[in-house]
Amino acid sequence: MTVDPESRTTTLPWGEKPTLYEEIGGERIVRQLVERFYDEIDATSPGLRAMHPKDDSGSRRNLFEFLSGWMGGPGLYIERKGHPRLRMRHFPFHIGEREADDWIRCMHTALDSLEIGDAARTFLKERLADSARHVQNRP
């Protein structure tokens, strides 16, 4: 966050709204992001798809709820499941560099399909890639 001394306005790294959730359009856009992300996994990533149950509606719900709170919207995930503990929850899965790269690619494709501002898109791409690397548990 930077402050412009001339105008006394605050510039956030994702845009003008106080939260990223609001900046990208709230619940509707977060839902679209999650649906497009999982659709991309279904279409292009058999390795990632195999990590999810056949019925991935629970995975979609979890990601939607997590991202909502993570972006500054309603804390749905924490209300239902407690602290995300991302590394712990992903530890049962083999997540190496290839899997993290594939996850990032699918997420970037989903983000690029949405009409959101460049600053918000860039911020999301960087932070979500950091998260994918954070849960990596294999070389």
C-alpha positions as CSV (number, residue, x, y, z in Angstrom):
1,M,0.0,0.0,0.0
2,T,1.3,3.4,-0.9
3,V,0.0,6.9,0.1
4,D,0.1,9.7,-2.3
5,P,1.1,12.8,-0.2
6,E,-0.4,15.2,-2.8
7,S,-3.9,13.8,-2.7
8,R,-3.8,12.0,0.6
9,T,-5.2,8.9,-1.0
10,T,-4.2,5.4,-0.4
11,T,-3.3,3.2,-3.4
12,L,-3.8,-0.5,-2.7
13,P,-1.9,-3.1,-4.7
14,W,-5.1,-4.5,-6.3
15,G,-6.9,-1.3,-7.1
16,E,-9.2,1.2,-5.4
17,K,-11.7,-0.8,-3.3
18,P,-10.9,-1.5,0.3
19,T,-10.8,-5.3,-0.3
20,L,-9.7,-7.5,-3.1
21,Y,-13.1,-9.2,-2.8
22,E,-14.9,-5.9,-3.6
23,E,-12.3,-4.9,-6.2
24,I,-13.0,-8.0,-8.4
25,G,-16.8,-8.0,-8.0
26,G,-17.5,-10.0,-4.9
27,E,-19.2,-13.3,-4.6
28,R,-20.2,-13.6,-8.3
29,I,-16.7,-13.2,-9.6
30,V,-15.1,-15.4,-6.9
31,R,-17.6,-18.2,-7.9
32,Q,-16.8,-17.7,-11.5
33,L,-13.1,-18.0,-10.8
34,V,-13.5,-21.2,-8.8
35,E,-15.8,-22.8,-11.5
36,R,-13.4,-21.8,-14.3
37,F,-10.4,-23.0,-12.4
38,Y,-11.9,-26.5,-11.7
39,D,-13.2,-26.7,-15.3
40,E,-9.7,-26.0,-16.5
41,I,-8.3,-28.8,-14.2
42,D,-11.0,-31.1,-15.6
43,A,-10.1,-30.2,-19.2
44,T,-6.3,-30.1,-19.1
45,S,-4.8,-31.5,-15.9
46,P,-5.4,-35.2,-15.3
47,G,-2.7,-35.2,-12.6
48,L,-4.5,-32.5,-10.5
49,R,-7.9,-34.0,-11.3
50,A,-6.8,-37.3,-9.8
51,M,-6.1,-35.6,-6.5
52,H,-9.8,-34.6,-6.2
53,P,-12.9,-36.8,-5.6
54,K,-15.0,-37.8,-8.6
55,D,-17.6,-35.4,-7.3
56,D,-15.5,-32.3,-6.8
57,S,-18.4,-30.1,-5.6
58,G,-16.9,-30.2,-2.1
59,S,-13.5,-29.0,-3.4
60,R,-15.2,-26.3,-5.3
61,R,-17.1,-25.2,-2.2
62,N,-13.9,-25.2,-0.1
63,L,-12.0,-23.1,-2.6
64,F,-14.8,-20.6,-3.0
65,E,-15.2,-20.2,0.8
66,F,-11.4,-20.0,1.3
67,L,-10.9,-17.4,-1.4
68,S,-13.9,-15.3,-0.3
69,G,-12.3,-14.8,3.2
70,W,-8.8,-14.6,1.9
71,M,-9.8,-11.8,-0.4
72,G,-11.4,-9.9,2.4
73,G,-15.0,-11.0,1.9
74,P,-17.0,-13.2,4.2
75,G,-15.0,-15.7,6.3
76,L,-17.0,-18.7,5.2
77,Y,-14.2,-21.2,5.3
78,I,-13.0,-20.3,8.7
79,E,-16.6,-20.3,10.1
80,R,-17.2,-23.8,8.8
81,K,-13.8,-25.5,9.0
82,G,-11.5,-23.3,11.2
83,H,-8.1,-22.1,10.3
84,P,-7.2,-23.1,6.7
85,R,-3.8,-24.8,7.6
86,L,-3.0,-25.0,3.9
87,R,0.2,-27.0,4.2
88,M,-1.4,-29.5,6.6
89,R,-4.5,-30.0,4.5
90,H,-2.5,-30.6,1.4
91,F,0.2,-32.8,2.9
92,P,-1.6,-36.1,2.0
93,F,-1.1,-35.2,-1.7
94,H,2.1,-35.4,-3.7
95,I,2.7,-31.8,-4.6
96,G,5.9,-31.2,-6.4
97,E,7.1,-28.5,-8.7
98,R,5.2,-30.0,-11.6
99,E,1.9,-30.1,-9.7
100,A,2.4,-26.6,-8.3
101,D,3.2,-25.3,-11.8
102,D,0.1,-27.0,-13.2
103,W,-2.1,-25.5,-10.5
104,I,-0.7,-22.1,-11.2
105,R,-1.3,-22.5,-14.9
106,C,-4.9,-23.5,-14.4
107,M,-5.5,-20.6,-12.0
108,H,-3.9,-18.1,-14.3
109,T,-6.1,-19.4,-17.2
110,A,-9.2,-19.0,-15.0
111,L,-8.1,-15.5,-13.9
112,D,-7.4,-14.5,-17.5
113,S,-11.0,-15.5,-18.5
114,L,-12.5,-13.0,-16.1
115,E,-13.1,-9.3,-16.6
116,I,-11.2,-7.9,-13.7
117,G,-8.7,-5.0,-13.5
118,D,-5.1,-5.6,-14.4
119,A,-3.8,-4.6,-11.0
120,A,-6.2,-7.1,-9.3
121,R,-5.3,-9.8,-11.8
122,T,-1.6,-9.3,-11.3
123,F,-1.9,-9.2,-7.5
124,L,-4.0,-12.5,-7.5
125,K,-1.6,-14.2,-9.9
126,E,1.4,-13.4,-7.7
127,R,-0.2,-14.2,-4.4
128,L,-1.9,-17.4,-5.5
129,A,1.3,-18.6,-7.1
130,D,3.0,-18.0,-3.7
131,S,0.3,-20.1,-2.1
132,A,0.8,-22.9,-4.6
133,R,4.5,-23.0,-3.8
134,H,3.8,-22.9,-0.1
135,V,1.8,-26.2,-0.2
136,Q,4.5,-27.9,-2.3
137,N,5.7,-30.8,-0.2
138,R,7.9,-32.8,-2.6
139,P,11.0,-31.8,-4.6
